[in-house]
């Protein structure tokens, strides 16, 4: 039992010694890290994160330039990638910097645009440390970097946005412009309302403006802080609180115009439908009357034809029969009449000649 | 035995308790008592955290690093590795579809979910409020579903939790950019589907330039509303639209009432004219055949027929008349009998031969 502990103790001591030696002579660079090794405060080794070869060559050159700027003679190694690296015990200090993308969310700032409208812009930037040595010298920590970036990005945002109108900042494409026109021509009151502003063409748009902001910010940040600004985007762009009231007023006015448009459109359509209905009704009835008159005419003509054919064969008889009928019809029961005793069959009353 | 050797460094790291054989005689009984459980505990800890093996949960990927350098990706299950500090492993959940909320927050308490959104929370309002392409203001809330696609990019291009923070900002930026390209009507009504597609594409693009290894699956616009201050005006537009439909429908109702009625009326007029025609012809034919029959007799004996016709008529006519017969040759007139009421005006009478009389 005792022997076991002795062996264990010896093995342990060897292990500890090995770890201590390893810790003094070697260090691990994680995938998420970049490292600057300084020997008695003089940079001797820079290990950057994985980069494409051409980018690495450029970065290496930049790092060497920074080192040359600060010292006459340099003895600096630049490596790339994570892994196990050696250092000189006691003399070398390993300083780690993140090799990840960082998101910097700025405080909202008000920016005056070219058309004198004020916009409260909340933007964010994504950046990474490209030149750890320059970053180590000029910035030192990520927290400090956010402050520097604030200055750089905000001034770039202010400059680029100040050259553009509100429409340019809000919209990114002219895609909708083509759509707006045919809809409006169909007479949709809502499309008509938005047509005016949507028809305005933009020359740049938000995406291009922000690209310019990014380039401007990146140029400065790279040169001054060894930071690469990957992208600057507008998270929020709002109007000032007092401007909102004006916008709400305008929106209400627009909507009430649209409402009125709908209502009068409705009564217009209704009037058209009702007018057409009345017209159709009149046409229907008039046509029917015309056809009826035609039919009656035909009937009369036909009847006349029938009569004429037969009665012409004996006009005398016809006249006689018709006279009798007229007589019969005109003499209603109870009609009083004064007749001469010399007429017709009354002659028999006076003078009978068998 | 071999196990004990390998966990020795752990012991030393945690306070150097295994200080070799120094003063063994004095501490030996105590050491045995303390070290036994301690070793066991450390063994367990080492096995779990840094030992020679690890397991990857379903839906996860384990990324093996040798001295901080990426070596390989391992799938779910049991895997061997070199012990700490040589190899370490980091995990990324690639199976889970994660969710991100803009302009609202859902909080699950027990079985019910409560929402904080732009209607009841000012901070959500500032997140949801945005300008449209025609410079109107609209409030939008949105949910985004995404998934880790490339665990290596996800783990090594961003610090822990940084991807989520970045995605939140990107989602807001993409939402505002897409809404800023459309007029308010599109955002509120017909354009939602297209806008969601645009947001999704824009988000993916913004994510890809940083190599976050994330795929945006879906973007859902949740609640899209005009600001409360102008809501009334928007509702009025909706009711005006309804009213337009109502007025038009009323007119259509009038149309569908009037047209058939007029069609019926027209048909009636035509039919009555047809009836007139039929009866007119039939009457004419009737009269004609009667006349033809009489004419036949007349042709045989004209005098008799004439007399008979005359006398027949008289025999029906005379009994109904109040006759005053005057003998002109007598030269006497009974004036009293002339004192009689004015004759009644002749009544409208049917004339079957009216046409024939023309």
Boltz contact constraints between the chains, C-beta under 6 A:
constraints:
  - contact:
      token1: [A, 6]
      token2: [B, 21]
      max_distance: 6.0
  - contact:
      token1: [A, 8]
      token2: [B, 4]
      max_distance: 6.0
  - contact:
      token1: [A, 9]
      token2: [B, 20]
      max_distance: 6.0
  - contact:
      token1: [A, 9]
      token2: [B, 21]
      max_distance: 6.0
  - contact:
      token1: [A, 11]
      token2: [B, 5]
      max_distance: 6.0
  - contact:
      token1: [A, 11]
      token2: [B, 8]
      max_distance: 6.0
  - contact:
      token1: [A, 12]
      token2: [B, 8]
      max_distance: 6.0
  - contact:
      token1: [A, 12]
      token2: [B, 12]
      max_distance: 6.0
  - contact:
      token1: [A, 12]
      token2: [B, 18]
      max_distance: 6.0
  - contact:
      token1: [A, 13]
      token2: [B, 20]
      max_distance: 6.0
  - contact:
      token1: [A, 15]
      token2: [B, 8]
      max_distance: 6.0
  - contact:
      token1: [A, 15]
      token2: [B, 9]
      max_distance: 6.0
  - contact:
      token1: [A, 16]
      token2: [B, 12]
      max_distance: 6.0
  - contact:
      token1: [A, 28]
      token2: [B, 67]
      max_distance: 6.0
  - contact:
      token1: [A, 28]
      token2: [B, 68]
      max_distance: 6.0
  - contact:
      token1: [A, 29]
      token2: [B, 68]
      max_distance: 6.0
  - contact:
      token1: [A, 30]
      token2: [B, 68]
      max_distance: 6.0
  - contact:
      token1: [A, 31]
      token2: [B, 70]
      max_distance: 6.0
  - contact:
      token1: [A, 31]
      token2: [B, 156]
      max_distance: 6.0
  - contact:
      token1: [A, 32]
      token2: [B, 156]
      max_distance: 6.0
  - contact:
      token1: [A, 82]
      token2: [B, 68]
      max_distance: 6.0
  - contact:
      token1: [A, 82]
      token2: [B, 69]
      max_distance: 6.0
  - contact:
      token1: [A, 83]
      token2: [B, 67]
      max_distance: 6.0
  - contact:
      token1: [A, 83]
      token2: [B, 69]
      max_distance: 6.0
  - contact:
      token1: [A, 84]
      token2: [B, 67]
      max_distance: 6.0
  - contact:
      token1: [A, 100]
      token2: [B, 157]
      max_distance: 6.0
  - contact:
      token1: [A, 100]
      token2: [B, 158]
      max_distance: 6.0
  - contact:
      token1: [A, 100]
      token2: [B, 159]
      max_distance: 6.0
  - contact:
      token1: [A, 101]
      token2: [B, 157]
      max_distance: 6.0
  - contact:
      token1: [A, 101]
      token2: [B, 158]
      max_distance: 6.0
  - contact:
      token1: [A, 101]
      token2: [B, 210]
      max_distance: 6.0
  - contact:
      token1: [A, 103]
      token2: [B, 165]
      max_distance: 6.0
  - contact:
      token1: [A, 103]
      token2: [B, 166]
      max_distance: 6.0
  - contact:
      token1: [A, 103]
      token2: [B, 169]
      max_distance: 6.0
  - contact:
      token1: [A, 124]
      token2: [B, 169]
      max_distance: 6.0
  - contact:
      token1: [A, 126]
      token2: [B, 210]
      max_distance: 6.0
  - contact:
      token1: [A, 170]
      token2: [B, 131]
      max_distance: 6.0
  - contact:
      token1: [A, 170]
      token2: [B, 180]
      max_distance: 6.0
  - contact:
      token1: [A, 171]
      token2: [B, 133]
      max_distance: 6.0
  - contact:
      token1: [A, 171]
      token2: [B, 180]
      max_distance: 6.0
  - contact:
      token1: [A, 171]
      token2: [B, 181]
      max_distance: 6.0
  - contact:
      token1: [A, 172]
      token2: [B, 177]
      max_distance: 6.0
  - contact:
      token1: [A, 172]
      token2: [B, 181]
      max_distance: 6.0
  - contact:
      token1: [A, 173]
      token2: [B, 181]
      max_distance: 6.0
  - contact:
      token1: [A, 190]
      token2: [B, 185]
      max_distance: 6.0
  - contact:
      token1: [A, 194]
      token2: [B, 134]
      max_distance: 6.0
  - contact:
      token1: [A, 194]
      token2: [B, 183]
      max_distance: 6.0
  - contact:
      token1: [A, 197]
      token2: [B, 134]
      max_distance: 6.0
  - contact:
      token1: [A, 197]
      token2: [B, 135]
      max_distance: 6.0
  - contact:
      token1: [A, 198]
      token2: [B, 133]
      max_distance: 6.0
  - contact:
      token1: [A, 198]
      token2: [B, 134]
      max_distance: 6.0
  - contact:
      token1: [A, 198]
      token2: [B, 183]
      max_distance: 6.0
  - contact:
      token1: [A, 206]
      token2: [B, 177]
      max_distance: 6.0
  - contact:
      token1: [A, 230]
      token2: [B, 210]
      max_distance: 6.0
  - contact:
      token1: [A, 231]
      token2: [B, 209]
      max_distance: 6.0
  - contact:
      token1: [A, 233]
      token2: [B, 173]
      max_distance: 6.0
  - contact:
      token1: [A, 235]
      token2: [B, 169]
      max_distance: 6.0
  - contact:
      token1: [A, 235]
      token2: [B, 172]
      max_distance: 6.0
  - contact:
      token1: [A, 235]
      token2: [B, 173]
      max_distance: 6.0
  - contact:
      token1: [A, 247]
      token2: [B, 137]
      max_distance: 6.0
  - contact:
      token1: [A, 248]
      token2: [B, 229]
      max_distance: 6.0
  - contact:
      token1: [A, 248]
      token2: [B, 230]
      max_distance: 6.0
  - contact:
      token1: [A, 251]
      token2: [B, 136]
      max_distance: 6.0
  - contact:
      token1: [A, 251]
      token2: [B, 230]
      max_distance: 6.0
  - contact:
      token1: [A, 252]
      token2: [B, 230]
      max_distance: 6.0
  - contact:
      token1: [A, 252]
      token2: [B, 233]
      max_distance: 6.0
  - contact:
      token1: [A, 255]
      token2: [B, 233]
      max_distance: 6.0
  - contact:
      token1: [A, 255]
      token2: [B, 234]
      max_distance: 6.0
  - contact:
      token1: [A, 255]
      token2: [B, 237]
      max_distance: 6.0
  - contact:
      token1: [A, 258]
      token2: [B, 237]
      max_distance: 6.0
  - contact:
      token1: [A, 259]
      token2: [B, 236]
      max_distance: 6.0
  - contact:
      token1: [A, 259]
      token2: [B, 237]
      max_distance: 6.0
  - contact:
      token1: [A, 259]
      token2: [B, 240]
      max_distance: 6.0
  - contact:
      token1: [A, 262]
      token2: [B, 240]
      max_distance: 6.0
  - contact:
      token1: [A, 262]
      token2: [B, 241]
      max_distance: 6.0
  - contact:
      token1: [A, 262]
      token2: [B, 244]
      max_distance: 6.0
  - contact:
      token1: [A, 263]
      token2: [B, 240]
      max_distance: 6.0
  - contact:
      token1: [A, 263]
      token2: [B, 243]
      max_distance: 6.0
  - contact:
      token1: [A, 265]
      token2: [B, 244]
      max_distance: 6.0
  - contact:
      token1: [A, 266]
      token2: [B, 244]
      max_distance: 6.0
  - contact:
      token1: [A, 266]
      token2: [B, 247]
      max_distance: 6.0
  - contact:
      token1: [A, 266]
      token2: [B, 248]
      max_distance: 6.0
  - contact:
      token1: [A, 267]
      token2: [B, 247]
      max_distance: 6.0
  - contact:
      token1: [A, 269]
      token2: [B, 248]
      max_distance: 6.0
  - contact:
      token1: [A, 270]
      token2: [B, 247]
      max_distance: 6.0
  - contact:
      token1: [A, 270]
      token2: [B, 248]
      max_distance: 6.0
  - contact:
      token1: [A, 270]
      token2: [B, 251]
      max_distance: 6.0
  - contact:
      token1: [A, 273]
      token2: [B, 251]
      max_distance: 6.0
  - contact:
      token1: [A, 273]
      token2: [B, 255]
      max_distance: 6.0
  - contact:
      token1: [A, 274]
      token2: [B, 251]
      max_distance: 6.0
  - contact:
      token1: [A, 274]
      token2: [B, 254]
      max_distance: 6.0
  - contact:
      token1: [A, 277]
      token2: [B, 255]
      max_distance: 6.0
  - contact:
      token1: [A, 277]
      token2: [B, 258]
      max_distance: 6.0
  - contact:
      token1: [A, 280]
      token2: [B, 259]
      max_distance: 6.0
  - contact:
      token1: [A, 281]
      token2: [B, 258]
      max_distance: 6.0
  - contact:
      token1: [A, 281]
      token2: [B, 262]
      max_distance: 6.0
  - contact:
      token1: [A, 284]
      token2: [B, 262]
      max_distance: 6.0
  - contact:
      token1: [A, 284]
      token2: [B, 263]
      max_distance: 6.0
  - contact:
      token1: [A, 284]
      token2: [B, 266]
      max_distance: 6.0
  - contact:
      token1: [A, 285]
      token2: [B, 262]
      max_distance: 6.0
  - contact:
      token1: [A, 285]
      token2: [B, 266]
      max_distance: 6.0
  - contact:
      token1: [A, 288]
      token2: [B, 266]
      max_distance: 6.0
  - contact:
      token1: [A, 288]
      token2: [B, 269]
      max_distance: 6.0
  - contact:
      token1: [A, 288]
      token2: [B, 270]
      max_distance: 6.0
  - contact:
      token1: [A, 291]
      token2: [B, 270]
      max_distance: 6.0
  - contact:
      token1: [A, 292]
      token2: [B, 269]
      max_distance: 6.0
  - contact:
      token1: [A, 292]
      token2: [B, 270]
      max_distance: 6.0
  - contact:
      token1: [A, 292]
      token2: [B, 273]
      max_distance: 6.0
  - contact:
      token1: [A, 295]
      token2: [B, 273]
      max_distance: 6.0
  - contact:
      token1: [A, 295]
      token2: [B, 274]
      max_distance: 6.0
  - contact:
      token1: [A, 295]
      token2: [B, 277]
      max_distance: 6.0
  - contact:
      token1: [A, 296]
      token2: [B, 273]
      max_distance: 6.0
  - contact:
      token1: [A, 296]
      token2: [B, 276]
      max_distance: 6.0
  - contact:
      token1: [A, 299]
      token2: [B, 276]
      max_distance: 6.0
  - contact:
      token1: [A, 299]
      token2: [B, 277]
      max_distance: 6.0
  - contact:
      token1: [A, 299]
      token2: [B, 280]
      max_distance: 6.0
  - contact:
      token1: [A, 302]
      token2: [B, 281]
      max_distance: 6.0
  - contact:
      token1: [A, 303]
      token2: [B, 280]
      max_distance: 6.0
  - contact:
      token1: [A, 303]
      token2: [B, 284]
      max_distance: 6.0
  - contact:
      token1: [A, 303]
      token2: [B, 355]
      max_distance: 6.0
  - contact:
      token1: [A, 304]
      token2: [B, 355]
      max_distance: 6.0
  - contact:
      token1: [A, 306]
      token2: [B, 284]
      max_distance: 6.0
  - contact:
      token1: [A, 306]
      token2: [B, 288]
      max_distance: 6.0
  - contact:
      token1: [A, 307]
      token2: [B, 284]
      max_distance: 6.0
  - contact:
      token1: [A, 307]
      token2: [B, 356]
      max_distance: 6.0
  - contact:
      token1: [A, 310]
      token2: [B, 288]
      max_distance: 6.0
  - contact:
      token1: [A, 310]
      token2: [B, 291]
      max_distance: 6.0
  - contact:
      token1: [A, 314]
      token2: [B, 295]
      max_distance: 6.0
  - contact:
      token1: [A, 317]
      token2: [B, 295]
      max_distance: 6.0
  - contact:
      token1: [A, 317]
      token2: [B, 298]
      max_distance: 6.0
  - contact:
      token1: [A, 322]
      token2: [B, 353]
      max_distance: 6.0
  - contact:
      token1: [A, 324]
      token2: [B, 313]
      max_distance: 6.0
  - contact:
      token1: [A, 328]
      token2: [B, 313]
      max_distance: 6.0
  - contact:
      token1: [A, 328]
      token2: [B, 317]
      max_distance: 6.0
  - contact:
      token1: [A, 329]
      token2: [B, 349]
      max_distance: 6.0
  - contact:
      token1: [A, 331]
      token2: [B, 317]
      max_distance: 6.0
  - contact:
      token1: [A, 331]
      token2: [B, 321]
      max_distance: 6.0
  - contact:
      token1: [A, 333]
      token2: [B, 320]
      max_distance: 6.0
  - contact:
      token1: [A, 335]
      token2: [B, 321]
      max_distance: 6.0
  - contact:
      token1: [A, 336]
      token2: [B, 322]
      max_distance: 6.0
  - contact:
      token1: [A, 336]
      token2: [B, 340]
      max_distance: 6.0
  - contact:
      token1: [A, 337]
      token2: [B, 321]
      max_distance: 6.0
  - contact:
      token1: [A, 337]
      token2: [B, 323]
      max_distance: 6.0
  - contact:
      token1: [A, 338]
      token2: [B, 324]
      max_distance: 6.0
  - contact:
      token1: [A, 338]
      token2: [B, 326]
      max_distance: 6.0
  - contact:
      token1: [A, 339]
      token2: [B, 325]
      max_distance: 6.0
  - contact:
      token1: [A, 340]
      token2: [B, 326]
      max_distance: 6.0
  - contact:
      token1: [A, 340]
      token2: [B, 328]
      max_distance: 6.0
  - contact:
      token1: [A, 341]
      token2: [B, 325]
      max_distance: 6.0
  - contact:
      token1: [A, 341]
      token2: [B, 327]
      max_distance: 6.0
  - contact:
      token1: [A, 346]
      token2: [B, 325]
      max_distance: 6.0
